[in-house]
Amino acid sequence: MRWFIGFNRLLLAGIVAAAAVLSLTQAAQAGPPEPVVPSKIEVPDGNKVFLVGHGVGVQIYSCNGVVWGFVAPRANLYDDHGKLIITHFGGPTWQAKDGSKVVGQLVDSVTVDATAIPWLLLSAASTAAGPDGDRLEATTFIQRIATTGGLAPPAAECNATTVGTVAEVPYTADYYFWKHTGS
């Protein structure tokens, strides 16, 4: 009878361990959680978040004598531990540390905070592997959310005397990178 009780305990421990491994495996395959966003910038079904970067940088504007025109972003994206993972620049382009790239194309935008640049949904117009890997090659969509700052300078500051002036306006944002669920 003792062997039977011992066997049942061993069996129960094995079942609990297997369930824990299955749960961890499912969580690992799930990736980062999807952000809650306005419907205008939701990513279509069939895609999942695979990477999140916290961006810190500037939005660059140039004065043409009448209005401030957007030139390009320049930012670094960090993981949850503060490690640099991606650089962001004109195109709009994101380049991972392995050299892989994605160039985005605007799908839609929404202003969530009048004191910050809009939240965006971009589709991947092109992707490429880098010399050291393919981290961004499977990207299908990019979302820019949780923005602070980055708005163009006041219109009154762009006039005939400030033609050609370039302004770099600090901003922060979270970037969510998506890929097909089958990838």
Secondary structure, DSSP 4 states (H G I P E B T S, - for coil): -HHHHHHHHHHHHHHHHHHHHHHHHHHHHH-SPPPP--GGGPPPTTEEEEEEEEEEEEEEEEE-SSSEEEEEEEEEEE-TTS-EEEEEETTTEEEETTS-EEEEEEEEEE-S-TTSPPEEEEEEEEEE-BTTB-TTTTEEEEEEEEEEE-PPPPGGG-STTSTT-EEEEEEEEEEEEEEETT-
